[in-house]
Amino acid sequence: MYQAKKMTRGSIKIYQHNEEQKRQSTLQIQLEKGLDYTELELYFQPSLSTNDQELVSIEALLRWRFNGKAMLPKQFISLMEQDGCFTQIERWVIHEACRQRKSWLQKELIEDSVTLAVNISQSFFYHPSLIKMLKNELNRFDLAPSMLELDIKEATLLLSSKRAAKIMSDLKELGVKIAIDNFGLGMSSLAILHHHPIDRIKLDKQLFHNNATESLPLIVGIIEAARSLKIDVLAEGIENQTMLEYLQEYKCDAYQGYVIAKPSRSEVFESFLKNTV
Ligand code: C2E
């Protein structure tokens, strides 16, 4: 730390870059030795209805506890994908999310209508055993499929439109909820909402930078289009009351963000639930 302070701005960047490279190679070696699943953990973050502040959904977010620190997905997911172990880890995420959903149900901490959302990568979405695996986990924990929500990125659906349409209709038939994640960025298109059985869109948190001054017309347009298609809209990354008031004014259905709570470990999240029910 003392050393970094004495450096100039440019050399601090190089120092951080080297540190990052060192960390990435340590993680890579760890993955090659075989991942210890007890180091994986799900954090949970709530979403509330903008109208009455009721809990509508909980997102499960993956962490890798390494050398005592909970690492964020951006630090390890691409490494895991390169290593080829990520599909196995996504199975673990579904298993763990369903186990946790069941436990909160048994403790009567959440209503049946509250969904538990898990992120699904492109390769897992197209994996031939996705549907079977979901059925198995839902049956194992005796959960109604509508309690599970799959968060899928729009780009995933654009990769192969025919296959994507078949998988989406199989998921719909199974009864899980489907959300399109990070909506409103780059190539987002409203056409996708017509073509697929989507329950919810999640507006990307980047839209809400600087109190959404630039993106407000876009946000309002998406909310109106989604409403006409009976698709729920959830705003991600809401950090202050001003943004929440905008969302209420424009009738966005739900919101997630630090203004409610940061993602937390299951024990901490359980205290949040106990204080809200
Ligand atoms: P995402 O699905 O868009 O998840 C929301 C991210 O925004 C989370 O970052 C969350 O911690 C962060 N966030 C929530 N509220 C706020 C806020 O008010 N302000 C700010 N600045 N950030 C907020 P996280 O946990 O680092 O996850 C990043 C991404 O990693 C997720 O983005 C998702 O795409 C991916 N991811 C996380 N867990 C999994 C997983 O189990 N499987 C897969 N395939 N991807 C995952």
py3Dmol code that shows the C-alpha trace and the ligand (Angstrom):
import py3Dmol

protein = """\
ATOM      1  CA  MET A   1       0.000   0.000   0.000  1.00  0.00           C
ATOM      2  CA  TYR A   2       2.840   2.393   1.058  1.00  0.00           C
ATOM      3  CA  GLN A   3       4.641   1.459  -2.136  1.00  0.00           C
ATOM      4  CA  ALA A   4       1.568   2.149  -4.309  1.00  0.00           C
ATOM      5  CA  LYS A   5       1.114   5.604  -2.735  1.00  0.00           C
ATOM      6  CA  LYS A   6       4.600   6.612  -3.788  1.00  0.00           C
ATOM      7  CA  MET A   7       3.974   5.603  -7.385  1.00  0.00           C
ATOM      8  CA  THR A   8       2.727   7.888 -10.131  1.00  0.00           C
ATOM      9  CA  ARG A   9      -0.746   7.332 -11.592  1.00  0.00           C
ATOM     10  CA  GLY A  10       0.601   5.330 -14.574  1.00  0.00           C
ATOM     11  CA  SER A  11       2.736   3.040 -12.477  1.00  0.00           C
ATOM     12  CA  ILE A  12      -0.158   2.310 -10.115  1.00  0.00           C
ATOM     13  CA  LYS A  13      -2.103   1.059 -13.160  1.00  0.00           C
ATOM     14  CA  ILE A  14       0.767  -1.261 -14.168  1.00  0.00           C
ATOM     15  CA  TYR A  15       1.078  -2.426 -10.543  1.00  0.00           C
ATOM     16  CA  GLN A  16      -2.669  -3.232 -10.439  1.00  0.00           C
ATOM     17  CA  HIS A  17      -2.475  -4.925 -13.832  1.00  0.00           C
ATOM     18  CA  ASN A  18       0.384  -7.162 -12.618  1.00  0.00           C
ATOM     19  CA  GLU A  19      -1.517  -7.961  -9.427  1.00  0.00           C
ATOM     20  CA  GLU A  20      -4.566  -8.942 -11.513  1.00  0.00           C
ATOM     21  CA  GLN A  21      -2.416 -11.139 -13.791  1.00  0.00           C
ATOM     22  CA  LYS A  22      -0.888 -12.837 -10.732  1.00  0.00           C
ATOM     23  CA  ARG A  23      -4.333 -13.470  -9.274  1.00  0.00           C
ATOM     24  CA  GLN A  24      -5.669 -14.852 -12.554  1.00  0.00           C
ATOM     25  CA  SER A  25      -2.791 -17.337 -12.865  1.00  0.00           C
ATOM     26  CA  THR A  26      -3.219 -18.458  -9.218  1.00  0.00           C
ATOM     27  CA  LEU A  27      -6.914 -19.061  -9.922  1.00  0.00           C
ATOM     28  CA  GLN A  28      -6.105 -20.919 -13.122  1.00  0.00           C
ATOM     29  CA  ILE A  29      -3.725 -23.268 -11.267  1.00  0.00           C
ATOM     30  CA  GLN A  30      -6.428 -23.806  -8.657  1.00  0.00           C
ATOM     31  CA  LEU A  31      -8.966 -24.730 -11.363  1.00  0.00           C
ATOM     32  CA  GLU A  32      -6.506 -27.122 -13.018  1.00  0.00           C
ATOM     33  CA  LYS A  33      -6.031 -28.897  -9.662  1.00  0.00           C
ATOM     34  CA  GLY A  34      -9.838 -29.255  -9.451  1.00  0.00           C
ATOM     35  CA  LEU A  35     -12.302 -26.829  -7.938  1.00  0.00           C
ATOM     36  CA  ASP A  36     -13.251 -27.253  -4.314  1.00  0.00           C
ATOM     37  CA  TYR A  37     -17.041 -26.764  -4.381  1.00  0.00           C
ATOM     38  CA  THR A  38     -17.068 -25.803  -0.712  1.00  0.00           C
ATOM     39  CA  GLU A  39     -15.382 -22.552  -1.827  1.00  0.00           C
ATOM     40  CA  LEU A  40     -18.427 -21.636  -3.950  1.00  0.00           C
ATOM     41  CA  GLU A  41     -21.230 -19.676  -2.420  1.00  0.00           C
ATOM     42  CA  LEU A  42     -24.457 -17.987  -3.483  1.00  0.00           C
ATOM     43  CA  TYR A  43     -25.174 -14.430  -2.381  1.00  0.00           C
ATOM     44  CA  PHE A  44     -28.742 -13.148  -2.502  1.00  0.00           C
ATOM     45  CA  GLN A  45     -30.205  -9.772  -3.419  1.00  0.00           C
ATOM     46  CA  PRO A  46     -33.885  -8.776  -3.125  1.00  0.00           C
ATOM     47  CA  SER A  47     -36.125  -6.928  -5.588  1.00  0.00           C
ATOM     48  CA  LEU A  48     -39.199  -5.070  -4.408  1.00  0.00           C
ATOM     49  CA  SER A  49     -42.359  -3.898  -6.080  1.00  0.00           C
ATOM     50  CA  THR A  50     -42.143  -0.113  -6.734  1.00  0.00           C
ATOM     51  CA  ASN A  51     -45.800   0.225  -5.880  1.00  0.00           C
ATOM     52  CA  ASP A  52     -46.065  -1.347  -2.412  1.00  0.00           C
ATOM     53  CA  GLN A  53     -42.463  -2.357  -1.544  1.00  0.00           C
ATOM     54  CA  GLU A  54     -43.413  -6.061  -1.395  1.00  0.00           C
ATOM     55  CA  LEU A  55     -40.686  -8.638  -2.065  1.00  0.00           C
ATOM     56  CA  VAL A  56     -41.175  -9.900  -5.643  1.00  0.00           C
ATOM     57  CA  SER A  57     -37.954 -11.707  -6.442  1.00  0.00           C
ATOM     58  CA  ILE A  58     -34.549 -12.734  -5.105  1.00  0.00           C
ATOM     59  CA  GLU A  59     -31.479 -13.017  -7.330  1.00  0.00           C
ATOM     60  CA  ALA A  60     -28.818 -15.641  -6.616  1.00  0.00           C
ATOM     61  CA  LEU A  61     -25.332 -14.357  -7.427  1.00  0.00           C
ATOM     62  CA  LEU A  62     -22.289 -16.608  -7.521  1.00  0.00           C
ATOM     63  CA  ARG A  63     -19.185 -15.929  -5.414  1.00  0.00           C
ATOM     64  CA  TRP A  64     -15.903 -17.855  -5.142  1.00  0.00           C
ATOM     65  CA  ARG A  65     -14.415 -17.617  -1.681  1.00  0.00           C
ATOM     66  CA  PHE A  66     -10.679 -17.697  -2.231  1.00  0.00           C
ATOM     67  CA  ASN A  67      -8.034 -16.879   0.384  1.00  0.00           C
ATOM     68  CA  GLY A  68     -10.804 -15.652   2.660  1.00  0.00           C
ATOM     69  CA  LYS A  69     -12.255 -13.187   0.126  1.00  0.00           C
ATOM     70  CA  ALA A  70     -15.548 -13.497  -1.791  1.00  0.00           C
ATOM     71  CA  MET A  71     -14.590 -12.872  -5.415  1.00  0.00           C
ATOM     72  CA  LEU A  72     -17.012 -11.299  -7.887  1.00  0.00           C
ATOM     73  CA  PRO A  73     -18.099 -13.178 -11.047  1.00  0.00           C
ATOM     74  CA  LYS A  74     -16.173 -10.844 -13.358  1.00  0.00           C
ATOM     75  CA  GLN A  75     -12.976 -12.074 -11.681  1.00  0.00           C
ATOM     76  CA  PHE A  76     -13.536 -15.769 -12.356  1.00  0.00           C
ATOM     77  CA  ILE A  77     -16.439 -16.702 -14.694  1.00  0.00           C
ATOM     78  CA  SER A  78     -14.461 -16.340 -17.935  1.00  0.00           C
ATOM     79  CA  LEU A  79     -11.602 -18.378 -16.415  1.00  0.00           C
ATOM     80  CA  MET A  80     -14.064 -21.114 -15.459  1.00  0.00           C
ATOM     81  CA  GLU A  81     -15.554 -21.020 -18.971  1.00  0.00           C
ATOM     82  CA  GLN A  82     -12.083 -21.411 -20.506  1.00  0.00           C
ATOM     83  CA  ASP A  83     -11.356 -24.271 -18.122  1.00  0.00           C
ATOM     84  CA  GLY A  84     -14.571 -25.993 -19.238  1.00  0.00           C
ATOM     85  CA  CYS A  85     -15.901 -26.451 -15.687  1.00  0.00           C
ATOM     86  CA  PHE A  86     -18.538 -23.701 -15.783  1.00  0.00           C
ATOM     87  CA  THR A  87     -21.459 -25.880 -16.939  1.00  0.00           C
ATOM     88  CA  GLN A  88     -20.900 -28.117 -13.934  1.00  0.00           C
ATOM     89  CA  ILE A  89     -20.826 -25.042 -11.705  1.00  0.00           C
ATOM     90  CA  GLU A  90     -24.067 -23.719 -13.202  1.00  0.00           C
ATOM     91  CA  ARG A  91     -25.682 -27.069 -12.329  1.00  0.00           C
ATOM     92  CA  TRP A  92     -24.449 -26.552  -8.782  1.00  0.00           C
ATOM     93  CA  VAL A  93     -25.955 -23.018  -8.805  1.00  0.00           C
ATOM     94  CA  ILE A  94     -29.395 -24.370  -9.812  1.00  0.00           C
ATOM     95  CA  HIS A  95     -29.194 -27.134  -7.203  1.00  0.00           C
ATOM     96  CA  GLU A  96     -28.141 -24.733  -4.467  1.00  0.00           C
ATOM     97  CA  ALA A  97     -30.727 -22.084  -5.442  1.00  0.00           C
ATOM     98  CA  CYS A  98     -33.542 -24.668  -5.353  1.00  0.00           C
ATOM     99  CA  ARG A  99     -32.295 -26.014  -1.996  1.00  0.00           C
ATOM    100  CA  GLN A 100     -32.280 -22.481  -0.574  1.00  0.00           C
ATOM    101  CA  ARG A 101     -35.721 -21.631  -2.040  1.00  0.00           C
ATOM    102  CA  LYS A 102     -37.142 -24.757  -0.378  1.00  0.00           C
ATOM    103  CA  SER A 103     -35.548 -23.930   2.955  1.00  0.00           C
ATOM    104  CA  TRP A 104     -37.053 -20.387   3.010  1.00  0.00           C
ATOM    105  CA  LEU A 105     -40.398 -21.839   1.977  1.00  0.00           C
ATOM    106  CA  GLN A 106     -40.297 -24.338   4.852  1.00  0.00           C
ATOM    107  CA  LYS A 107     -39.360 -21.575   7.295  1.00  0.00           C
ATOM    108  CA  GLU A 108     -42.282 -19.534   5.896  1.00  0.00           C
ATOM    109  CA  LEU A 109     -39.958 -16.641   5.158  1.00  0.00           C
ATOM    110  CA  ILE A 110     -41.191 -16.021   1.610  1.00  0.00           C
ATOM    111  CA  GLU A 111     -44.483 -16.238  -0.258  1.00  0.00           C
ATOM    112  CA  ASP A 112     -45.025 -18.794  -3.041  1.00  0.00           C
ATOM    113  CA  SER A 113     -45.189 -15.957  -5.576  1.00  0.00           C
ATOM    114  CA  VAL A 114     -41.603 -14.779  -4.909  1.00  0.00           C
ATOM    115  CA  THR A 115     -39.259 -16.046  -7.624  1.00  0.00           C
ATOM    116  CA  LEU A 116     -35.669 -17.059  -7.111  1.00  0.00           C
ATOM    117  CA  ALA A 117     -33.704 -15.834 -10.127  1.00  0.00           C
ATOM    118  CA  VAL A 118     -30.569 -17.563 -11.411  1.00  0.00           C
ATOM    119  CA  ASN A 119     -28.350 -16.396 -14.255  1.00  0.00           C
ATOM    120  CA  ILE A 120     -27.904 -18.781 -17.183  1.00  0.00           C
ATOM    121  CA  SER A 121     -24.888 -18.500 -19.485  1.00  0.00           C
ATOM    122  CA  GLN A 122     -25.131 -18.894 -23.241  1.00  0.00           C
ATOM    123  CA  SER A 123     -23.553 -22.348 -23.243  1.00  0.00           C
ATOM    124  CA  PHE A 124     -25.778 -23.600 -20.417  1.00  0.00           C
ATOM    125  CA  PHE A 125     -28.889 -22.283 -22.196  1.00  0.00           C
ATOM    126  CA  TYR A 126     -28.023 -24.375 -25.280  1.00  0.00           C
ATOM    127  CA  HIS A 127     -26.891 -27.413 -23.237  1.00  0.00           C
ATOM    128  CA  PRO A 128     -28.904 -30.511 -24.299  1.00  0.00           C
ATOM    129  CA  SER A 129     -29.649 -31.502 -20.700  1.00  0.00           C
ATOM    130  CA  LEU A 130     -30.842 -28.072 -19.447  1.00  0.00           C
ATOM    131  CA  ILE A 131     -34.563 -28.926 -19.312  1.00  0.00           C
ATOM    132  CA  LYS A 132     -34.016 -32.377 -17.804  1.00  0.00           C
ATOM    133  CA  MET A 133     -31.675 -30.976 -15.199  1.00  0.00           C
ATOM    134  CA  LEU A 134     -34.152 -28.237 -14.218  1.00  0.00           C
ATOM    135  CA  LYS A 135     -36.966 -30.798 -13.928  1.00  0.00           C
ATOM    136  CA  ASN A 136     -34.791 -33.027 -11.719  1.00  0.00           C
ATOM    137  CA  GLU A 137     -33.873 -30.221  -9.319  1.00  0.00           C
ATOM    138  CA  LEU A 138     -37.444 -28.886  -9.111  1.00  0.00           C
ATOM    139  CA  ASN A 139     -38.686 -32.420  -8.377  1.00  0.00           C
ATOM    140  CA  ARG A 140     -35.913 -33.132  -5.883  1.00  0.00           C
ATOM    141  CA  PHE A 141     -36.996 -30.139  -3.767  1.00  0.00           C
ATOM    142  CA  ASP A 142     -40.681 -30.415  -4.637  1.00  0.00           C
ATOM    143  CA  LEU A 143     -40.857 -26.832  -5.903  1.00  0.00           C
ATOM    144  CA  ALA A 144     -43.418 -25.345  -8.265  1.00  0.00           C
ATOM    145  CA  PRO A 145     -41.531 -24.417 -11.493  1.00  0.00           C
ATOM    146  CA  SER A 146     -42.940 -20.874 -11.285  1.00  0.00           C
ATOM    147  CA  MET A 147     -40.771 -20.292  -8.191  1.00  0.00           C
ATOM    148  CA  LEU A 148     -37.647 -20.414 -10.342  1.00  0.00           C
ATOM    149  CA  GLU A 149     -36.705 -17.636 -12.767  1.00  0.00           C
ATOM    150  CA  LEU A 150     -34.002 -17.967 -15.405  1.00  0.00           C
ATOM    151  CA  ASP A 151     -32.164 -14.757 -16.297  1.00  0.00           C
ATOM    152  CA  ILE A 152     -31.042 -14.953 -19.910  1.00  0.00           C
ATOM    153  CA  LYS A 153     -29.064 -12.346 -21.800  1.00  0.00           C
ATOM    154  CA  GLU A 154     -30.594 -11.073 -25.022  1.00  0.00           C
ATOM    155  CA  ALA A 155     -27.424 -11.981 -26.976  1.00  0.00           C
ATOM    156  CA  THR A 156     -27.991 -15.630 -26.009  1.00  0.00           C
ATOM    157  CA  LEU A 157     -31.313 -15.645 -27.876  1.00  0.00           C
ATOM    158  CA  LEU A 158     -29.818 -13.968 -30.936  1.00  0.00           C
ATOM    159  CA  LEU A 159     -27.135 -16.631 -31.399  1.00  0.00           C
ATOM    160  CA  SER A 160     -29.396 -19.220 -32.978  1.00  0.00           C
ATOM    161  CA  SER A 161     -32.964 -18.000 -33.288  1.00  0.00           C
ATOM    162  CA  LYS A 162     -34.586 -21.353 -34.224  1.00  0.00           C
ATOM    163  CA  ARG A 163     -32.943 -23.331 -31.440  1.00  0.00           C
ATOM    164  CA  ALA A 164     -33.547 -20.486 -28.994  1.00  0.00           C
ATOM    165  CA  ALA A 165     -37.277 -20.438 -29.867  1.00  0.00           C
ATOM    166  CA  LYS A 166     -37.546 -24.205 -29.228  1.00  0.00           C
ATOM    167  CA  ILE A 167     -35.724 -23.990 -25.886  1.00  0.00           C
ATOM    168  CA  MET A 168     -37.814 -20.989 -24.808  1.00  0.00           C
ATOM    169  CA  SER A 169     -41.027 -22.827 -25.609  1.00  0.00           C
ATOM    170  CA  ASP A 170     -39.776 -25.922 -23.693  1.00  0.00           C
ATOM    171  CA  LEU A 171     -38.969 -23.708 -20.698  1.00  0.00           C
ATOM    172  CA  LYS A 172     -42.411 -22.115 -20.911  1.00  0.00           C
ATOM    173  CA  GLU A 173     -43.999 -25.569 -21.026  1.00  0.00           C
ATOM    174  CA  LEU A 174     -41.984 -26.588 -17.981  1.00  0.00           C
ATOM    175  CA  GLY A 175     -43.410 -23.515 -16.202  1.00  0.00           C
ATOM    176  CA  VAL A 176     -40.286 -21.674 -15.049  1.00  0.00           C
ATOM    177  CA  LYS A 177     -40.278 -17.870 -15.320  1.00  0.00           C
ATOM    178  CA  ILE A 178     -38.087 -16.280 -17.967  1.00  0.00           C
ATOM    179  CA  ALA A 179     -36.388 -12.889 -17.684  1.00  0.00           C
ATOM    180  CA  ILE A 180     -34.236 -11.042 -20.210  1.00  0.00           C
ATOM    181  CA  ASP A 181     -31.242  -9.636 -18.390  1.00  0.00           C
ATOM    182  CA  ASN A 182     -29.272  -6.425 -19.029  1.00  0.00           C
ATOM    183  CA  PHE A 183     -32.000  -5.091 -21.306  1.00  0.00           C
ATOM    184  CA  GLY A 184     -31.674  -1.632 -22.851  1.00  0.00           C
ATOM    185  CA  LEU A 185     -28.014  -1.824 -23.775  1.00  0.00           C
ATOM    186  CA  GLY A 186     -26.389  -2.013 -27.200  1.00  0.00           C
ATOM    187  CA  MET A 187     -28.415  -4.123 -29.555  1.00  0.00           C
ATOM    188  CA  SER A 188     -31.561  -4.464 -27.438  1.00  0.00           C
ATOM    189  CA  SER A 189     -34.618  -4.777 -29.591  1.00  0.00           C
ATOM    190  CA  LEU A 190     -38.268  -4.669 -28.667  1.00  0.00           C
ATOM    191  CA  ALA A 191     -38.930  -7.279 -31.380  1.00  0.00           C
ATOM    192  CA  ILE A 192     -37.462  -9.957 -29.150  1.00  0.00           C
ATOM    193  CA  LEU A 193     -40.281  -9.344 -26.677  1.00  0.00           C
ATOM    194  CA  HIS A 194     -42.857 -10.270 -29.339  1.00  0.00           C
ATOM    195  CA  HIS A 195     -41.088 -13.440 -30.399  1.00  0.00           C
ATOM    196  CA  HIS A 196     -40.474 -15.166 -27.078  1.00  0.00           C
ATOM    197  CA  PRO A 197     -42.549 -16.100 -24.019  1.00  0.00           C
ATOM    198  CA  ILE A 198     -40.919 -13.601 -21.651  1.00  0.00           C
ATOM    199  CA  ASP A 199     -42.231 -12.843 -18.173  1.00  0.00           C
ATOM    200  CA  ARG A 200     -39.884 -10.030 -17.179  1.00  0.00           C
ATOM    201  CA  ILE A 201     -37.232  -7.731 -18.536  1.00  0.00           C
ATOM    202  CA  LYS A 202     -34.452  -6.448 -16.345  1.00  0.00           C
ATOM    203  CA  LEU A 203     -33.276  -2.956 -17.255  1.00  0.00           C
ATOM    204  CA  ASP A 204     -29.489  -2.803 -17.113  1.00  0.00           C
ATOM    205  CA  LYS A 205     -28.013  -0.803 -14.259  1.00  0.00           C
ATOM    206  CA  GLN A 206     -25.926   1.293 -16.675  1.00  0.00           C
ATOM    207  CA  LEU A 207     -29.158   3.001 -17.790  1.00  0.00           C
ATOM    208  CA  PHE A 208     -29.415   4.486 -14.324  1.00  0.00           C
ATOM    209  CA  HIS A 209     -25.960   6.071 -14.193  1.00  0.00           C
ATOM    210  CA  ASN A 210     -26.037   9.763 -13.276  1.00  0.00           C
ATOM    211  CA  ASN A 211     -29.713   9.525 -12.317  1.00  0.00           C
ATOM    212  CA  ALA A 212     -30.611   8.337 -15.836  1.00  0.00           C
ATOM    213  CA  THR A 213     -30.549  11.865 -17.263  1.00  0.00           C
ATOM    214  CA  GLU A 214     -29.651  10.608 -20.755  1.00  0.00           C
ATOM    215  CA  SER A 215     -31.560   7.340 -20.820  1.00  0.00           C
ATOM    216  CA  LEU A 216     -34.866   8.399 -19.277  1.00  0.00           C
ATOM    217  CA  PRO A 217     -36.787   8.576 -22.627  1.00  0.00           C
ATOM    218  CA  LEU A 218     -35.499   5.082 -23.491  1.00  0.00           C
ATOM    219  CA  ILE A 219     -36.466   3.724 -20.070  1.00  0.00           C
ATOM    220  CA  VAL A 220     -39.969   5.191 -20.348  1.00  0.00           C
ATOM    221  CA  GLY A 221     -40.371   3.789 -23.901  1.00  0.00           C
ATOM    222  CA  ILE A 222     -39.335   0.287 -22.805  1.00  0.00           C
ATOM    223  CA  ILE A 223     -41.688   0.358 -19.812  1.00  0.00           C
ATOM    224  CA  GLU A 224     -44.615   1.376 -22.028  1.00  0.00           C
ATOM    225  CA  ALA A 225     -43.849  -1.238 -24.697  1.00  0.00           C
ATOM    226  CA  ALA A 226     -43.447  -3.966 -22.064  1.00  0.00           C
ATOM    227  CA  ARG A 227     -46.710  -2.987 -20.401  1.00  0.00           C
ATOM    228  CA  SER A 228     -48.596  -3.312 -23.683  1.00  0.00           C
ATOM    229  CA  LEU A 229     -47.167  -6.841 -24.008  1.00  0.00           C
ATOM    230  CA  LYS A 230     -47.959  -7.677 -20.344  1.00  0.00           C
ATOM    231  CA  ILE A 231     -44.284  -8.163 -19.523  1.00  0.00           C
ATOM    232  CA  ASP A 232     -43.032  -7.033 -16.105  1.00  0.00           C
ATOM    233  CA  VAL A 233     -40.144  -4.574 -15.930  1.00  0.00           C
ATOM    234  CA  LEU A 234     -37.528  -4.672 -13.179  1.00  0.00           C
ATOM    235  CA  ALA A 235     -34.913  -1.899 -12.916  1.00  0.00           C
ATOM    236  CA  GLU A 236     -31.440  -3.005 -11.744  1.00  0.00           C
ATOM    237  CA  GLY A 237     -28.821  -0.940  -9.946  1.00  0.00           C
ATOM    238  CA  ILE A 238     -31.103   1.542  -8.187  1.00  0.00           C
ATOM    239  CA  GLU A 239     -28.962   3.358  -5.662  1.00  0.00           C
ATOM    240  CA  ASN A 240     -31.049   6.332  -4.555  1.00  0.00           C
ATOM    241  CA  GLN A 241     -34.497   7.605  -3.731  1.00  0.00           C
ATOM    242  CA  THR A 242     -34.630   9.992  -6.726  1.00  0.00           C
ATOM    243  CA  MET A 243     -34.401   7.076  -9.148  1.00  0.00           C
ATOM    244  CA  LEU A 244     -36.993   5.142  -7.197  1.00  0.00           C
ATOM    245  CA  GLU A 245     -39.387   8.088  -7.451  1.00  0.00           C
ATOM    246  CA  TYR A 246     -38.899   8.195 -11.250  1.00  0.00           C
ATOM    247  CA  LEU A 247     -39.644   4.471 -11.424  1.00  0.00           C
ATOM    248  CA  GLN A 248     -42.810   4.950  -9.399  1.00  0.00           C
ATOM    249  CA  GLU A 249     -43.888   7.837 -11.603  1.00  0.00           C
ATOM    250  CA  TYR A 250     -43.351   5.836 -14.812  1.00  0.00           C
ATOM    251  CA  LYS A 251     -44.917   2.702 -13.320  1.00  0.00           C
ATOM    252  CA  CYS A 252     -41.922   0.398 -13.559  1.00  0.00           C
ATOM    253  CA  ASP A 253     -43.033  -2.800 -11.771  1.00  0.00           C
ATOM    254  CA  ALA A 254     -40.050  -3.611  -9.589  1.00  0.00           C
ATOM    255  CA  TYR A 255     -36.522  -2.568  -8.673  1.00  0.00           C
ATOM    256  CA  GLN A 256     -33.298  -3.970  -7.280  1.00  0.00           C
ATOM    257  CA  GLY A 257     -30.265  -2.150  -5.966  1.00  0.00           C
ATOM    258  CA  TYR A 258     -28.189  -0.891  -3.099  1.00  0.00           C
ATOM    259  CA  VAL A 259     -31.047   1.439  -2.085  1.00  0.00           C
ATOM    260  CA  ILE A 260     -32.721  -1.750  -0.780  1.00  0.00           C
ATOM    261  CA  ALA A 261     -29.758  -4.013   0.002  1.00  0.00           C
ATOM    262  CA  LYS A 262     -26.449  -5.255  -1.408  1.00  0.00           C
ATOM    263  CA  PRO A 263     -26.136  -8.974  -2.242  1.00  0.00           C
ATOM    264  CA  SER A 264     -25.421 -10.939   0.942  1.00  0.00           C
ATOM    265  CA  ARG A 265     -24.700 -14.436   2.246  1.00  0.00           C
ATOM    266  CA  SER A 266     -27.742 -16.579   3.028  1.00  0.00           C
ATOM    267  CA  GLU A 267     -27.570 -16.054   6.841  1.00  0.00           C
ATOM    268  CA  VAL A 268     -27.495 -12.262   6.446  1.00  0.00           C
ATOM    269  CA  PHE A 269     -30.198 -12.402   3.794  1.00  0.00           C
ATOM    270  CA  GLU A 270     -32.362 -14.453   6.146  1.00  0.00           C
ATOM    271  CA  SER A 271     -32.261 -11.618   8.697  1.00  0.00           C
ATOM    272  CA  PHE A 272     -33.375  -9.254   5.918  1.00  0.00           C
ATOM    273  CA  LEU A 273     -36.309 -11.596   5.206  1.00  0.00           C
ATOM    274  CA  LYS A 274     -37.211 -11.855   8.881  1.00  0.00           C
ATOM    275  CA  ASN A 275     -37.320  -8.067   9.131  1.00  0.00           C
ATOM    276  CA  THR A 276     -39.500  -7.681   6.053  1.00  0.00           C
ATOM    277  CA  VAL A 277     -42.126 -10.420   6.644  1.00  0.00           C
TER     278      VAL A 277
END
"""
ligand_1 = """\
46
C2E
P -26.488 -9.293 -13.339
O -27.325 -10.499 -13.566
O -26.822 -8.066 -14.118
O -26.538 -9.011 -11.757
C -26.630 -7.769 -11.165
C -25.273 -7.235 -10.731
O -25.426 -5.881 -10.305
C -24.666 -7.985 -9.546
O -23.235 -7.972 -9.697
C -25.066 -7.090 -8.365
O -24.180 -7.219 -7.262
C -24.928 -5.722 -8.997
N -25.764 -4.711 -8.342
C -26.969 -4.861 -7.776
N -27.453 -3.687 -7.310
C -26.524 -2.754 -7.603
C -26.449 -1.328 -7.380
O -27.335 -0.689 -6.824
N -25.322 -0.709 -7.833
C -24.309 -1.381 -8.463
N -23.250 -0.694 -8.883
N -24.347 -2.723 -8.701
C -25.450 -3.401 -8.265
P -22.348 -9.294 -9.496
O -22.832 -10.087 -8.341
O -20.921 -8.842 -9.533
O -22.671 -10.126 -10.802
C -22.266 -9.660 -12.071
C -22.789 -10.548 -13.162
O -22.229 -11.856 -13.097
C -24.309 -10.755 -13.101
O -24.931 -9.604 -13.624
C -24.449 -12.000 -13.983
O -24.450 -11.648 -15.342
C -23.151 -12.762 -13.662
N -23.437 -13.854 -12.697
C -23.535 -13.795 -11.344
N -23.817 -15.009 -10.829
C -23.915 -15.858 -11.881
C -24.210 -17.276 -12.015
O -24.486 -18.002 -11.042
N -24.220 -17.789 -13.298
C -23.970 -17.006 -14.399
N -24.007 -17.594 -15.607
N -23.697 -15.688 -14.312
C -23.667 -15.130 -13.068
"""
view = py3Dmol.view(width=600, height=400)
view.addModel(protein, "pdb")
view.setStyle({"model": 0}, {"cartoon": {"style": "trace"}})
view.addModel(ligand_1, "xyz")
view.setStyle({"model": 1}, {"stick": {}})
view.zoomTo()
view.show()
